[in-house]
Amino acid sequence: MTNPSFFEQFGYIPGTYVGNPNLKPEETEGFDIGVEQTWLNGSLVADLTYFQSTLENEIGGFSTPVNSTAKSDREGVELYVRYSPIDDVDLISSYTLLP
């Protein structure tokens, strides 16, 4: 659950952006599952994760924030790779695919 921010509730640019004190907190339900593998005595690590979640009461809006009445589904796959060729040096890469 993510509560509305101060600015979303009360605004921050008079006459341009009007806050909404009636906002509901955003709610998320989801899961992720993944696998991690190491090689070269831990110097090379790869992690592959699938995730899926549903967001309700998403806060959006241009001049006044409002809660969305629609559910927002999110899912994807994330790949993370870290290589440590020598002490104190890490080469890190990550990629997220959102279909």
C-alpha positions in Angstrom: 0.0 0.0 0.0 1.3 3.4 -0.9 -0.3 6.5 0.7 -0.9 9.6 -1.4 1.9 12.2 -1.0 1.5 15.6 0.6 1.5 17.3 -2.8 -1.0 14.9 -4.3 -3.4 15.6 -1.4 -2.9 19.4 -1.0 -1.2 20.7 -4.2 2.0 22.6 -4.7 1.4 25.1 -7.6 -1.4 27.5 -6.6 -3.9 27.9 -9.4 -2.2 25.2 -11.6 -2.1 22.0 -9.6 -4.9 21.5 -7.1 -4.5 18.7 -4.5 -7.2 16.1 -3.7 -7.5 15.3 0.1 -10.0 12.5 -0.8 -7.4 10.2 -2.4 -7.3 6.6 -1.4 -3.9 4.7 -1.0 -2.7 2.8 -3.9 -2.9 -1.0 -3.3 -0.7 -3.7 -5.0 -1.0 -7.4 -4.9 1.4 -9.6 -6.7 4.2 -12.1 -6.7 7.6 -12.9 -8.2 9.6 -16.1 -8.7 13.1 -16.4 -9.8 16.3 -18.4 -10.0 19.9 -17.3 -9.2 23.0 -19.1 -10.4 26.6 -18.4 -9.6 29.8 -19.4 -11.5 33.5 -18.9 -11.2 33.5 -19.1 -7.3 30.9 -16.4 -7.1 32.5 -14.0 -9.4 29.7 -14.3 -12.0 26.1 -14.2 -10.8 22.9 -14.3 -13.0 19.4 -13.9 -11.7 16.2 -14.4 -13.8 12.9 -13.3 -12.2 9.3 -13.4 -13.4 6.9 -10.9 -11.7 3.2 -10.2 -11.9 1.1 -7.6 -9.9 -2.2 -5.8 -10.0 -2.4 -2.1 -8.9 -5.7 -0.7 -7.6 -6.6 3.0 -6.9 -3.6 4.1 -9.0 -3.1 7.9 -8.5 -2.8 9.9 -11.6 -4.1 13.1 -13.2 -2.7 16.2 -14.8 -4.0 19.3 -12.9 -5.7 17.4 -10.1 -4.8 13.9 -8.9 -7.5 11.3 -8.9 -7.7 7.5 -8.1 -8.2 5.4 -11.2 -11.2 3.1 -11.1 -9.6 0.5 -13.4 -7.1 -2.1 -12.2 -3.6 -1.9 -13.7 -1.9 -5.2 -14.4 1.9 -5.4 -14.6 4.0 -8.4 -15.5 7.4 -9.1 -16.9 10.7 -10.8 -16.8 13.9 -9.3 -15.3 17.5 -10.5 -16.0 20.3 -9.4 -13.7 24.0 -10.2 -14.3 27.0 -9.2 -12.1 30.6 -10.0 -12.9 33.4 -9.2 -10.4 36.7 -9.7 -12.3 38.8 -8.4 -9.4 38.3 -7.2 -5.9 36.4 -3.9 -5.6 35.3 -4.0 -9.3 31.7 -5.1 -10.2 30.3 -5.0 -13.8 26.5 -5.0 -13.5 23.8 -5.3 -16.1 20.0 -5.7 -15.8 17.2 -5.8 -18.3 13.5 -5.8 -17.8 11.0 -7.0 -20.4 7.4 -5.6 -20.0 5.2 -7.2 -22.6 
